[in-house]
Amino acid sequence: MNEHLPALRDKSNRLPLLPGVYLMKDKNGKIIYVGKAKALKNRVTTYFHHNSQHTAKTLKLVDNIADFDFIVTQTELDALVLECSLIKLHQPKYNILLKDVKGYNYIKISKEEFPRISYSFNTDDKNAEYIGPFTSGYTIKNAVEETNTVFMLPTCRRKFPRDFGKERPCLNHHIKKCMGVCEGKISSEEYKKIVDEAVKYLKSGNKASVAELTEEMEKAAENLEFEKAARLRDRIAAISRLSARQKILGEKTDTDIVALSQNIGQASVAVIKYRGGRLVDKENFFIGEEYEGAEMRRDFLLNYYSGNDDVPKEIVIDEEPNDSELLAELLKEQNKRNVKITVPQRGEGAAQIALAKKNAGEYLALRTGRTAKEISALEDLKTLLGLDKIPDIIESYDISNFGETGVVGGMIVYRNGRPFKAGYRKFAIKTVNGQNDYACMQEVLRRRMTRYIEGDEDFSPLPDLILLDGGKGHIAAVSEVLDELKIDVPLFGLVKDSKHRTRAIAKEGGEIEIKSNRALFALLTNIQDEVHRFSITFQRVRHKQKTYEMELTEIKGIGEAKARALLKEFKTKAAIKEASAEELRKTAKISEEKAKELYGFIQERF
């Protein structure tokens, strides 16, 4: 615990109720966090009083605060501007710091008899010309791919003219993505002229290229060069198709689409940029440790756009950031025009947000070693169930029985969307007679939660979500136990269809369909299948052990207790058979004569 907390609480309680900026410092006086407040006292005091809602990142920050300073401002907008400049000046450890990790990118035109157009991260090849440098590798890669498609230039590994006629043309030629240079029917001069046109296209863009090609096509038609005119017509059509495909934002000509992805305590942001109605760039940022979503979005927008020369007319974001109106006002003053910050709920904007969120999820998956499907499934589960946070730890329970005896319960644990087998637990039902799933589930959850309350580390921490194999009846039964023990964990059920496949999530008062969301459906199906497999495996083992016990008790002098001791020690039938008479004697605590009789029985019957 931070030894400075009492002094920090006292100091924060004496702050004014005025707008301003606060600067948190460590024991060496270094600024480790800068924040803005509408009322300094109200905001700063929250750090130094117990708050179960603090994120892991905030708790770490508080542990390292030895002192703080503050600056009072005239307005909240002034505080926002000052906060941004202080973050850039001091680069505090616990603020979002957007580092420029981009290298330079180039368009490469090789110097050879049949030149190729490609993208490159350097200019090391002396036998090539380069266009650039550019900061966006994403844009350059798309531009090169688009140009090669429009002008039907080869992208294969064949060398020309060395490989003329050696192999049949590839699929690209048959689907009209390549002119088929490998056939040897196109001269180097004619090919180079097409490459020159492609380079002009790269430099001048769609509109200029279309105008130039249209003029050239009309001249060719006037001179009765119909084959050339047809080729130019097809090229113009290809450019137009690509342009139309990219203009997917309608009238939103200059727009940034911003979305945040969170998983396993980490977060990333993707920004997809449209300029002039065309996709021009995509940027990814790894935020690091996650904290409150609206605050993360606010911090990102402030750091990314403040002082940025390329601010669009509209910023479309996946969820409302804190201080949204203040941010818009700050950007308006900075850019001398209105900048809208919007959160779309449906239609075209929502589709673009989904694309940006997918990009953010893919990048986060790459950084954290997860898959994008795992990340999106957990985010969707949070949204669908209305949870306060993405469920890092999920526990699932199932009851398995063999008739009215041998009833068992299984508990499995998923961490960050994957099975965590070290957390699996088995329960042999002790207090319920007969087949009563509800009572059995109550016993399992009561025993599990009681072990947690007693401080058993094998049953800590509590999960972020509990999923029962069952419907509303199971939820009602277990809710009684959780209420009785004062355990507050979101509780839902997994419902199967007539073919024993996961169909929906059960909740108090109804069901939630999940089949339309493939990633989430796959996650929940895996959880339900895994808990069923684990429980029924345990039940079968218990049934076999019971059968072995009954066989062993056929020997006079070997009762249930001795039979159980033998099975506990040797685990399996094969292991018992391999045991010596002396080992059997010591385990069952029987005479040598009885041990020899037991040994003979086991060798004959097992």
Secondary structure, 3 states (H helix, E strand, C coil): CCCCHHHHHHHHHCCCCCCEEEEEECCCCCEEEEEEECCHHHHHHCCCCCCCCCCHHHHHHHHCCCEEEEEECCCHHHHHHHHHHHHHHHCCCCCCCCCCCCCCEEEEEECCCCCCEEEECCCCCCCEEEEEEECCHHHHHHHHHHHHHHCCCCCCCCCCCCCCCCCCCCHHHHCCCCCCHHHCCCCHHHHHHHHHHHHHHHHHHHHHHHHHHHHHHHHHHHCCCHHHHHHHHHHHHHHHHHHHHHCCCCCCCCEEEEEEEEECCEEEEEEEEEECCEEEEEEEEEEEECCCHHHHHHHHHHHHHCCCCCCCCEEEECCCCCCHHHHHHHHHHHHCCCCEEECCCCHHHHHHHHHHHHHHHHHHHHHHCCCHHHHHHHHHHHHHHCCCCCCCEEEEEEEEEECCEEEEEEEEEEECCEECHHHCEEEECCCCCCCCHHHHHHHHHHHHHHHHHCCCHHHCCCCCEEEEECCHHHHHHHHHHHHHCCCCCCEEEEEECCCCCEEEEEECCEEEECCCCHHHHHHHHHHHHHHHHHHHHHHHHHHHHHHHHHHHCCCCCCCHHHHHHHHHHHCCHHHHHHCCHHHHHHHHCCCHHHHHHHHHHHHHHC
